[in-house]
Each structure stands twice: as C-alpha cells, then as structure tokens.
Amino acid sequence: MACIIDKFSDDESDLELSTSTLDALKSFYAERDARAEQFAKLQAEAEERHALNVKLSMDAFTEDWNESQFWYSDETATFLAKQLLAGATPTTSIAVVSAPSVFVQLKNLLNSDAYKDKPKPKLTLLEHDNRFAVFADEFVFYDFAQPLKLPSHLKGAFDRVIVDPPFLSEDCQTKAALTVRWMLKSEEKGEKPRIIACTGERMETLVTEKLYKSYGLRTTTFEPKHARGLSNEFYCYANFEVKPEEGAGAETPEGKGWTLRELGWKEKEGAATAAAA
C-alpha cells in the first residue's frame, strides 16, 4: 500500500483531469442546465397560456428529425382531435400515442369557447420526448421498444386511441400496436373502441390485415399533412367513418369527412384505370 501512495505522491498530475475531460464535463453540465431552463420555460408558458385561455402552439417544441419528429399541420391535428372528441362524455378516456401535435390541439379545443359547455374527457399523452412532461399528470413517458413498460392503471383504460409510430419499420409498428391493444377497453355492447393510426403508405397491409385486423381498421380517404412536409406518402387508418360537417368549407377536412376504403382498393382502382385506358 505504501508504494502505491508514494507513486501517486510523486506524480500529482495523475490526479488532475485533462483539459479535454474538463471541457467535456463543462459541456455536459451546460447542456443539462440548458435543458432544465428550457423545461421550466415551456412549463411556465403552458401554465400561462392555459390560465389566460390562450391557444397552445407546437412552435414551442422544435422538431428533432433525428428522433423522427414530424409535427402535423394545425389543420390536420385539429381535425384528428375533433374525431377523438366527437360524442365523448365525461367518462371517455382518450390516449394519444406518439402524436403530441394532436394532444396539443385536444387541449386547445377543450379550452375553447366551442367546447365550453361540452363534456371534458380524460386525456393521456404517451410520448418519448420528456419536454412534454410540462403537461404533468397527463404525460406518460413511452418507449416503443418497451411497449408494455407502462403504469398498470393504463391497461384496458381507454375508449379511443390515436397512434403515430415514430418509425416505418415492422418492429416499431408491431410494438406500438401491442401498446394500443393493451390499453384499449374491451368491446362493450357491440361497440368497438375508436382507433386512428397514422403512418406510412407502405405499412398499409401490416396495419389493416394484421396488427389491427380484429378492430376493423381500414385506410381512410383522409390524407394527413405535416407542418414542414414529409417525403413519405402518409395515410390515416381508422375503424370508423366521419361524415362531412355541415357548413364547413368543401375543401376542408371537416367538409370532406372520411370514408373507409375496401381492402385491395389500390389494385381495384389500378385495374379500373387500365380498363378505361
């Protein structure tokens, strides 16, 4: 033991951190403090907007494309939120899985004059991005890689779910679907829970003929739009139809509503086009 002590005492520089290590530590602590400051700012802004009845905005949450974050346009997010709220009661529970822009519009709608005297369902956001923890008890951290690592009280607790898996892979889609099925309530009086799934066109067969087949999901005629555009063709899948809203503009999502396409609709349309030619 004595010789070890002598060794260190002879070369005190061994006990000192290198300049590069110190710089790395400073950078780490600076980033940590910046994240804490940003979280506090977002939380204060969310609370202030709610108190003043001011609309929340996704502008406060910058997209991180490395995390596969692509927010919907306000028009798309609002339209989807309306479908989750349609016919809701105070006992209705709505889960939003990896679609925070829809959750924000749900909050805005329920805080608006149009919904002032309407029932207020329970909302829950499942999201990987901890910035959305500003929504306190309505936020649940979610990692699709661990689809059932969730609070036990969420099992079988939801009447309506919207899900937008972050990645266009069979693994991600399958695990997200496992989460959705785990959270949904059982069918009651012949009425299935409402499900909306928004994801890429190339996931169509997997979504409609495998993952959600028992729930009757089909490709809808509604085309979701993203605020900053998206190169991948994107579809909306659901197990219910939406009638056009009276008085809404004919070219708006509300004015169009959506219908459910038949399985194999692309092939049928392609055959019809070929026959007409």
Disulfide bonds with the S-S distance in Angstrom:
none
